[in-house]
């Protein structure tokens, strides 16, 4: 699907929302509100093989 110039891509996150997410992540990191990487996927039940 081609997006014409001036049209918004419905799958694209608006810039303002993306920037706010980055700011929030930075605030959380600077205040120590972090989670060890090893715990990030705990409790998530997902298949590891891609489905094509």
C-alpha positions as CSV (number, residue, x, y, z in Angstrom):
1,X,0.0,0.0,0.0
2,X,1.4,3.3,-1.0
3,X,0.9,6.4,1.1
4,X,0.4,9.6,-0.9
5,X,2.4,12.7,0.1
6,X,0.4,14.6,2.8
7,X,-1.5,11.5,3.9
8,X,-0.9,10.0,7.3
9,X,0.1,6.4,7.7
10,X,-2.4,4.7,10.0
11,X,0.3,2.4,11.3
12,X,2.7,5.3,12.2
13,X,2.9,6.6,15.7
14,X,2.4,10.3,15.7
15,X,5.6,12.2,16.5
16,X,4.2,13.9,19.6
17,X,3.3,10.6,21.1
18,X,6.6,9.0,20.3
19,X,8.5,12.0,21.8
20,X,6.4,11.8,25.0
21,X,7.2,8.1,25.3
22,X,10.9,8.8,25.0
23,X,10.7,11.5,27.6
24,X,8.7,9.3,30.0
25,X,11.3,6.5,29.6
26,X,14.1,8.9,30.2
27,X,12.4,10.3,33.4
28,X,11.9,6.7,34.6
29,X,15.5,5.8,34.0
30,X,16.8,8.9,35.7
31,X,14.7,8.2,38.8
32,X,15.7,4.6,39.0
33,X,12.3,3.2,38.0
34,X,13.8,0.4,36.0
35,X,13.3,-3.3,35.6
36,X,16.1,-5.8,35.0
37,X,16.1,-7.0,31.4
38,X,15.9,-10.6,32.7
39,X,12.5,-9.9,34.2
40,X,11.0,-8.1,31.3
41,X,9.5,-11.2,29.6
42,X,8.4,-13.0,32.8
43,X,4.8,-14.1,32.6
44,X,4.5,-13.5,28.8
45,X,3.3,-16.6,27.0
46,X,4.5,-16.2,23.4
47,X,5.7,-18.7,20.8
48,X,9.2,-18.2,19.7
49,X,8.9,-19.4,16.2
50,X,7.7,-17.0,13.5
51,X,4.5,-17.8,11.7
52,X,4.5,-17.3,8.0
